[in-house]
């Protein structure tokens, strides 16, 4: 197998994590909207945790892109 082709395949496999990140972010904000509709008084108290969950989920996406770029250009 050509090493250039192996790099492209490896980078493509590393970016599969981005699909999971999209699903995770959708779940986080979907659950927050659902909870905020049920109990609007508690929504501001929970929003900090929502942002923390978003940040941690987004970090997975950044790690996946970093690995993909390291495979391609490293």
LOMI-709480 format. One record per residue (C-alpha): residue in one letter; residue number from 1; x, y, z; chain. Coordinates in steps of 0.001 Angstrom, whole numbers, padded with zeros to 6 digits. Each point is the difference from the previous one (the first is absolute). Layout:
! LOMI-709480
<rec code="a" pos="NUM" px="X" py="Y" pz="Z" unit="A"/>
...
***
This chain:
! LOMI-709480
<rec code="x" pos="1" px="000000" py="000000" pz="000000" unit="A"/>
<rec code="x" pos="2" px="001204" py="003467" pz="-000857" unit="A"/>
<rec code="x" pos="3" px="000987" py="001996" pz="003125" unit="A"/>
<rec code="x" pos="4" px="-001887" py="003052" pz="-001281" unit="A"/>
<rec code="x" pos="5" px="-003185" py="-002048" pz="-000303" unit="A"/>
<rec code="x" pos="6" px="000493" py="-001382" pz="003505" unit="A"/>
<rec code="x" pos="7" px="000334" py="003556" pz="001340" unit="A"/>
<rec code="x" pos="8" px="-003252" py="001031" pz="-001647" unit="A"/>
<rec code="x" pos="9" px="-001829" py="-003053" pz="001321" unit="A"/>
<rec code="x" pos="10" px="001356" py="000555" pz="003509" unit="A"/>
<rec code="x" pos="11" px="-000986" py="003660" pz="-000005" unit="A"/>
<rec code="x" pos="12" px="-003474" py="-000914" pz="-001222" unit="A"/>
<rec code="x" pos="13" px="-000396" py="-002548" pz="002774" unit="A"/>
<rec code="x" pos="14" px="001157" py="002546" pz="002583" unit="A"/>
<rec code="x" pos="15" px="-002719" py="002417" pz="-001075" unit="A"/>
<rec code="x" pos="16" px="-002774" py="-002538" pz="000617" unit="A"/>
<rec code="x" pos="17" px="-000002" py="001324" pz="003572" unit="A"/>
<rec code="x" pos="18" px="-001462" py="003252" pz="-001327" unit="A"/>
<rec code="x" pos="19" px="-003297" py="-001761" pz="-000706" unit="A"/>
<rec code="x" pos="20" px="-000185" py="-001102" pz="003619" unit="A"/>
<rec code="x" pos="21" px="000791" py="003515" pz="001139" unit="A"/>
<rec code="x" pos="22" px="-002872" py="001369" pz="-002069" unit="A"/>
<rec code="x" pos="23" px="-002387" py="-002499" pz="001545" unit="A"/>
<rec code="x" pos="24" px="001300" py="000805" pz="003485" unit="A"/>
<rec code="x" pos="25" px="-000409" py="003746" pz="-000403" unit="A"/>
<rec code="x" pos="26" px="-003502" py="-000525" pz="-001350" unit="A"/>
<rec code="x" pos="27" px="-000875" py="-002141" pz="003009" unit="A"/>
<rec code="x" pos="28" px="001382" py="002551" pz="002449" unit="A"/>
<rec code="x" pos="29" px="-001918" py="002959" pz="-001375" unit="A"/>
<rec code="x" pos="30" px="-003111" py="-002021" pz="-000793" unit="A"/>
<rec code="x" pos="31" px="-000186" py="-001210" pz="003574" unit="A"/>
<rec code="x" pos="32" px="000593" py="003527" pz="001282" unit="A"/>
<rec code="x" pos="33" px="-002827" py="001425" pz="-002103" unit="A"/>
<rec code="x" pos="34" px="-002307" py="-002780" pz="001149" unit="A"/>
<rec code="x" pos="35" px="000886" py="000604" pz="003645" unit="A"/>
<rec code="x" pos="36" px="-000288" py="003783" pz="-000351" unit="A"/>
<rec code="x" pos="37" px="-003514" py="-000358" pz="-001419" unit="A"/>
<rec code="x" pos="38" px="-001034" py="-002233" pz="002890" unit="A"/>
<rec code="x" pos="39" px="001544" py="002162" pz="002735" unit="A"/>
<rec code="x" pos="40" px="000919" py="003517" pz="-001175" unit="A"/>
<rec code="x" pos="41" px="001057" py="001108" pz="003481" unit="A"/>
<rec code="x" pos="42" px="002804" py="-002561" pz="000117" unit="A"/>
<rec code="x" pos="43" px="001343" py="000730" pz="-003499" unit="A"/>
<rec code="x" pos="44" px="002507" py="002721" pz="001028" unit="A"/>
<rec code="x" pos="45" px="001412" py="-002248" pz="002738" unit="A"/>
<rec code="x" pos="46" px="000592" py="-002871" pz="-002419" unit="A"/>
<rec code="x" pos="47" px="001382" py="002071" pz="-002881" unit="A"/>
<rec code="x" pos="48" px="003543" py="000021" pz="001443" unit="A"/>
<rec code="x" pos="49" px="000040" py="-003784" pz="-000001" unit="A"/>
<rec code="x" pos="50" px="-001298" py="000017" pz="-003574" unit="A"/>
<rec code="x" pos="51" px="002884" py="002194" pz="-001101" unit="A"/>
<rec code="x" pos="52" px="002482" py="-002220" pz="001820" unit="A"/>
<rec code="x" pos="53" px="-001395" py="-003072" pz="-001751" unit="A"/>
<rec code="x" pos="54" px="000146" py="001818" pz="-003325" unit="A"/>
<rec code="x" pos="55" px="003623" py="000997" pz="000569" unit="A"/>
<rec code="x" pos="56" px="001066" py="-003520" pz="000932" unit="A"/>
<rec code="x" pos="57" px="-001820" py="-001473" pz="-002986" unit="A"/>
<rec code="x" pos="58" px="001524" py="002577" pz="-002319" unit="A"/>
<rec code="x" pos="59" px="003448" py="-000877" pz="001376" unit="A"/>
<rec code="x" pos="60" px="-000452" py="-003513" pz="-001380" unit="A"/>
<rec code="x" pos="61" px="-000579" py="001520" pz="-003440" unit="A"/>
<rec code="x" pos="62" px="003161" py="002073" pz="000284" unit="A"/>
<rec code="x" pos="63" px="002006" py="-003049" pz="001049" unit="A"/>
<rec code="x" pos="64" px="-001373" py="-001978" pz="-002956" unit="A"/>
<rec code="x" pos="65" px="000944" py="002772" pz="-002427" unit="A"/>
<rec code="x" pos="66" px="003439" py="000281" pz="001581" unit="A"/>
<rec code="x" pos="67" px="000602" py="-003714" pz="-000464" unit="A"/>
<rec code="x" pos="68" px="-001228" py="000183" pz="-003606" unit="A"/>
<rec code="x" pos="69" px="002366" py="002883" pz="-000762" unit="A"/>
<rec code="x" pos="70" px="002889" py="-001776" pz="001715" unit="A"/>
<rec code="x" pos="71" px="-000632" py="-003058" pz="-002135" unit="A"/>
<rec code="x" pos="72" px="-000176" py="002052" pz="-003188" unit="A"/>
<rec code="x" pos="73" px="002822" py="002442" pz="000528" unit="A"/>
<rec code="x" pos="74" px="002130" py="-001600" pz="002705" unit="A"/>
***
